[in-house]
Amino acid sequence: MSEQERQLRTLRRDLHRHPELSWCEFYTTDRLVAEIEALGVDELYVGPEILASDRFRPPEPERLEEERKRAREAGVDTDMLDQLAGGYTGAVAVLERGEGPTVGLRVDIDGLPQWESDDPDHTPTAEGFRSNHDERMHACGHDAHAAIGVGVLQRIKASDFHGTLKVLFQPAEEIGAGAAAVVDGGLFDDVDELFAVHVGLDQETGTILPGIDSFLAINGFRAEFTGAPAHAGSDPSEGQNALRAMATAIEQLHAIPRHSDGATRINTGQAGGGSAMNIIPESAFIEGEVRGETTELREYMERRAEHILSSAATVHECDVDVDFLDGAPSATCDEALVDTVAAAATQQGATVVESAENALGGSEDATRLMRHVQRRGGRATYIGVGASNPSGHHTARFDVDENAIFLAVDVLTDAIHSVASAEE
């Protein structure tokens, strides 16, 4: 194992021990900034310098303070915490190497609210880098993504690359919010070629998917039902049962007809309400999501869901406030860039897998960055890197073969050089 590979493995394992949720990546940002500053780049933008001030789904102040305290206990100094105040996390590192294209690389950095397995045969447990926090873990490989970003910076800096490289360490992917804030922040307005990357995806180490565009467009929603309380024994007819409205809505939401034009999905992930068994519930809520094979199909699901939520409230004489979020669209990879990645993968001895053979069915807010670059005349692709993950993403036993990190660095470095050379 080379010195760089040892360094990237150490970084990945440190980040794995310190997973942080969306908009609370304080330790993660601090650790990455230290790596980038030690490497030396031409420009480094941190936290609010990369994000629009108006973010989607910011954390509650109480949770922010709790996460700041945790980061402080893990060694993050006050100056950095102040710079990231309010949960404005993440970083963009820039290398400027003369005339040439501006190439962007996007990696995400947040963890998930998932307990990590403590089974002795789970590699992070066996080798001592299991999450320090039982209620969260890196269950989607974002720790590996962050290491890949640092590795590419190292390699490009030491090379004869001509152009500008911007590496985005993006927060808040798991809630579909980070990419929108970066787009609105403006730092990626000048990107000509954009690469986004993800490890795992139930593919074996040594495989590369050079252009994934089977992601479903996604949007989340929250519906707040308001009724009227009453004594459940003496005056049940005086109440307006918000919990019944919620239950009716859930049943009908899952009955939305699937669309003939492509895949559609709906999920009610959280629901609750009421205060006691003998009180007619005056409030209830649903949090859920809709997805579609295209943005238009997602919008079809949104319209049907909103109609059902409104109708369920009416039937039970309640009110409902429905808040749809600003989710991620679908996206299409540019064939020329896909071919560039495929050629780089072949050069590195990887097995190239056509994405159409392995449609993923998930969603990713990198699609928002991809569309932004493409609408301004640039090109983009989303790359999958097989990592022999022993279980699916977002599970307690998720892990990655760290050799995937090193292969990703090799392939991305070659691909970035290729697009720069093509424009000389």
ABEGO torsion letter per residue (X at the ends): XBAAAAAAAAAAAAAAABBBBBGABAAAAAAAAAAAAAAEBABBBBEAAABBABBBGBBBAAAAAAAAAAAAAAGBBAAAAAAABGGBBEBBBBBBBEBEBBBBBBBBABBBBBBBBABAABAAAAAGABBABAABBBAAGAAAAAAAAAAAAAAAAABABBEBBBBBBBBGAAAGAAAAAAAAAGAAAABABBBBBBBEGGBBBGBBBABBAABBBBBBBBBBBBBBBBBAAAAAAABBBAAAAAAAAAAAAAABBBBAAEBBBBBBABBBEEABAABBBABBBBBBBBBBABAAAAAAAAAAAAAAAAAAAAAAGBBBBBBBBBBBBBBBBBAAAAAAAAAAAAAAGBBBBBAAABBAGBBBAAAAAAAAAAAAGBBBBBBBBBAGBABBBGBAABBBBAAAAAAAAAAAAAAAAAAAAAAX
